């Protein structure tokens, strides 16, 4: 299920990329994958998360600007894989999982902070990039607050699997009611929750 969030963001397939299994199996697969993402980010040190995030942002802005979304995503996946390649096997998998979430969030940024909001921020703020990152963080926090107030939230002491099941259920409902895909909803919440609400740069918890 490597890079499932990013691949699904452009193809609309199931998490496994194959035919849809029975509902319970599909839910278990999705929840298991989300739990792996949460655990991988929690196990990655702050500096590596920040560096990986900056690397993917830079690559996306400067190298992966193809007009076709599939080419853009392929470029990001290749760059992320190369960035994680030199790490030991266990760390490499953590890096790949974290990169999956970060890349999906990079792709969805324009949905969370649309152009009109972005232009308003740029016209009023000297450091527009930091201000946009703060607005993105605020909107992630708002989404997580919605999860916490929903019937899907398993409670503040829930383990990764229970939390992942709740995220899956919440994001499935969200995807059916607003212009936000399951993949982008999951990536935003996983990042915020797994970093304990870290600030825009993801360097502190």
Secondary structure by P-SEA (a helix, b strand, c coil): ccaaaaaaacccccccccccccaaaaaaaaaaaaaaaaaaaaaccaaaaaaaaaaaaaaaacccccccaaaaaaaaaaaaaaaaccccaaaaaaaaaaaaaaaaaaaaccccccaaaaaaaaacccaaaaaaaaaaaaaaaaaaaaaaaccccccccccaaaaaaaaaaaaaaaaacccccaaaaaaaaaaaaaacccccccccc
